[in-house]
């Protein structure tokens, strides 16, 4: 094998970095939920939503889906992914369409249900994929560092 040969296969994210991405994204989600909650409050003329209102819960969940799907569809990066230099792509390396984003979002909810086992699965999977990666046909890869051109010295 030639020592100059490089592989173009992107590296997948590891669990510690993924947990940090999820932490960063949770801050964005809290802000989003405040915003959509205020919008609902204004739409109801200040009247509070009843506790346990399933329509309101669906509205909040749909808002979260829109945030993730929009980010994944527009370059594959949420706030957390951008901060930790990673992005979501299909197995072929393309941005997710709305259908794949929906499958990834629903799969990620399933991954959380059994105490986050779907996320921890990365540790046991031979390819380092989570349940929702497999379900949606997508993956989180590291974004390669951009090589900055060297500045030429002036005499």
N, C-alpha and C positions, 0 to 999 in steps of 0.2 A: 504494500500500500504506500502510495506517495505521501510524504509528510506535508506537502503543500495542499493536499486535498482537504477541502472543508465541506462540511455538511450544511445544507440549507434547511434541514429539518428544524423547525422551531422547538424550543424547549418549553415543556408544560410547566405550569405553576406548581409549586410544592405547597403542602398544607400550611406551614407557618405563615407564608406570604399570603395565602388565600384567607386565612383568619384575619390578618391585618386589613386586607381588602374589604372583607365583610364588616369589620369594625368601622372603617372609614365610610362605607356605604350606609351604615346604620345612621350616621350623623346626617347624611343627605336625606334619608328616608324620614327621619324625625322632622326635619325642616319641611319636607314635602307634606307630611301629614298635618302639620300646623297650618300650612297654606290652604290645603283643600278643606280642612276643618273650618277655617275662617270663611272660605267661600260658601260652604254649606250654611254656616251661621248667618251670613249676610242674605243668602237666598231665602232663609226661613224668617227673615226680619228679626233676628236676635233670639228666636225661640230655640231652646235647647233640643237636641235629639234625644229621644227616649233611650234609656239604658237597654242594651241588647237589641237594638234596631238592626235587623239583618240587611235592610237596604243600605243603611249607612256603612255597615261593615263591608258590604260588597263594593260600595263607592270607594272606600279607602283602599281595598285590595286592588280594584281596577286602576286606581291612581298609581299604586306602586308598580303594577304591571306596565302601565304606560311609560313610567320613568325608565324602567329597565329595558323594555323593548325599544324605546326610542334611542336610548344610548347604544344598545347592541346593534341596532339597525344603522346608526350613523357613525360608523367607525369602530364599534365594538368596545368602547370604554365608558364606564361609569366614573364617578369621582374617585372612588377607591381604586379602580383598575388603572386610571390615569396616574394617580399618585404613586402606585407601586409598579408602574411600568409593565403592565400586562393588558391583554385584551381578549375578548371573546370572539372566536371565529368558528366557522364550520370546519369539519375535518379536512376540507379542501383548502382552507385558508381564506374564505370569503366572509364578508359581514353577514350576520343573520338576517333573514327576512322576518316578517311579522309572524308567520306561522311557526318557524323554528324558535323564535323568541317566546312565543306562547308555550310551546312544549318545554323549553328550558325553564321558564318561570314556574309552570305547574310541577315539573320534575323537581325543581329546587324546594318547593313546598313539601313534596313527598320526602325529600332528603332530610328535611328538618324534623319531620314527624317522629321517627324513632330515635329521639335524642341526638339528632345530627349524624346518624350512622351513614347516611348517603354521602355526606361530606367526608367523614372519616374513611370511607371506602377507598379514597385516594391512596391511603397507606398500604392497602392490600391488593389493589388492582395492578396487574403487571404493566399496564400502560399508564398508570397514574390518573385514571379517569374516575369521576364521581358518578353517582346514579344518574343525575340529570344531564351530565355530559353524554352518557350513552343513550339516554332516552331521546335527547334532542339532536344527536349527531353533531354536537359542538364541543369545543374545548377552550380552556383558558391558556393562552401562551404568553411567554415573556416577550416584550417588545425589545428588539435588539437596539443597542446603543447606536446613535448616529455618529458616524465618523466625521469629525470636524476637519475641514481642510486646514493644512498648516499654512500659517502666514509666512509669506516670503519676506526675508529681511532685506531692507533697503540699504544700499552702501552709503 
